[in-house]
């Protein structure tokens, strides 16, 4: 099976942006207290809902022959069906990118950050492996930094069935497909230049 084929998945629930209502909390004790910016409660609620479907979503994708988390550059086509006309494109792109990336953990034994998909190998190397969560995600891609572009993404409204319909393409294939679909005619073809 081709491990680099297009992933198609629907993320249930009303999508929410991360940064519309950020929260600042103080963490640490004594001289080590420092402010930390947390995402909006609405985003955390949506992510919590998505994570309840994590195993099912991953199984459906693996059953198509795709190895996840995807480790190569990708292009995302998203149809974001919101329950109301709120939030901006960038906010939704950031929220979706964070939701689909792999979870990561901080290992206090070796003071390293470890991706969820790399935990078995890490436990073989670091015998202490006392872990604390750094970020949570669906594990469809390793990191949102590998998202090359969001071409074709649209913000839509569906009050009765809010959701995010995603297509995750290998970036080079998406560019080739876009070139085939949106080929610009040669303006000089008729004049023979």
N, C-alpha and C positions, 0 to 999 in steps of 0.2 A: 504494500500500500504506500501511497505517496505521503510522506510525513509533512509536506509543505503545501497541502491543498488549502483552499479557503475554509475558514471556520465561520459557520453561521450559527448564531445563538440569540435567544431572546432573554433579556434580563427583566424579570417581573418587578412590578411595583412602580410607584410614582418616583421618577428620578429626581434627585436633589443635588444642588451645587454644594461645594465644600466651603466656599469662602464668603457666601452671602452674609452669614451671621457668625463669623469666627468668635471664639472665646479665648480669653487669655487667663491662664491659671498659674499659680506659683507652685513650683515643685522643689523638692529638696528640703534640707533642714539647716538651720543656723546660717553660717556664711555661704553655704552651697545653694541657698534658695535662688531660683532664677525663673523668669517668666517663660511660659511655653504657650504657643498658639495652637489651639485645637480646632478641628473643623467644626462646622455647624452641627447642632444636634440633629437637624433634619437629615443631613448627609449620613451621619452615623446610624440613624434609624434605618435609612434605605440600605446602607451597606450591611447592617445586621440582618435585614431581610434577605438580601442576596446571598449572604454566607450560609443561610439555612438551606439553600439550593446548591451549594458548592459541589458536593459529591455527585449529585444528579447531573449537573451541567458538565462536569469533567468527564463523567462516564459516557454521556451522550457524544461528546467530542471525541474521546478516545475510541469509541465504537466505530467512528468514521475513518479511523486509521491515522488521525493526526496526533502527533506527540506533543503534549503540553507539559510544562509551559513552553511556548514558542520562544526560541532564542535568537531569531534573526529579525532584521528590520521589517516592520509591518506598516501597512496603510489601513486605516479604519474608515469604513463606511458605516455611519450610525444614523438611524432614524429614531430621534428622541421624541417619543409621544408623551407630552407632559399633561398633567391634569388641569393646568391653568397656564396662562400666558405670563410666566415669570422666569427670571434668570436669563443669563446671556450665553452665547455660544461658547465662549472661553470657559466659563464656569462649568458648563456641562461636560466639555471635553476633558477638563482636569478631573472632574469627579469620576467620569467613566474610565479614564486612564488609570486612576488610582484603584478603582474597583476591580479592574481586570488583571492588574499586575499580581505577581506572586507575593504571598505573605513573607515577612522577614522577621527574624529573631535576633536579639543581642545575646551573645554567649558571654557570661561573666567569667567563665573558666579561662578563655583565651582572649577576651575583650574584642571579639570580632562580630560583625553582622553576618548572619547566615540566612540564605533564602530557604523557604519551606521545602522546595524541591531538592535542596542540597543537605537537608538534615541527616539522612541516613549516613552519608559519607562523612559529615562533620562529627557525628557521634563516634565513628571509628577512630578518628584522629584525636579528638578532645574528650578525654574520659570524664572531665568534670561536667561539661555541657549543661550548666545551669542557665536556662534560657528565660528571657522575658520578651514579650511581643513588642516589635517596633512598628509594624504596619500589618494590616490584614487585607487580604484580597482573594479573588477567585482563582488565581494561578493560571490564567489563560496565556499570559505573556510573562516573561521574567520581570521586566521593568518598563514603566511607561516612557522612559527615555528612548526606547527602541521604536516608538511610534514616529514614523517618517512624516505622515500627513493625515489629515482628516477630510480629504477631498470627497465631495458627495454627501457629507453629513448635513442633516436638516433637523431643525427644531419644528415640531408639529404639535398639534393638540388632539388628545383623545381623552376626554373627561371620564368616560366609562371604563377604559382599559389602558391606563398609563403604563408605559414600558419602554425599553430600549431594544431595538432590533439591530444587531451588529453583524457586520461581515468583516472579518480580519483576514487581509490578504498579505502574502509575502510582498514586500515593497516593490521589488523589481518586476514581478508579474502584474501588479496593479498598474504600474507605469506603462507597461506594454499594452495591457488591456485598455487603458485610458487612451493611449495613442491610437489604437484601432477604432475605438468608439468615437473619438473626437478628433479625427484626423483633420488638419487644416488644409484646405485645398491650396495647391501651388498657384499663386497669382500670376506666375510667368508661364504657365503651361500652355496657354492659348497663343501667346506671342512667340513661342519657340525660343525663349532665352535660356 
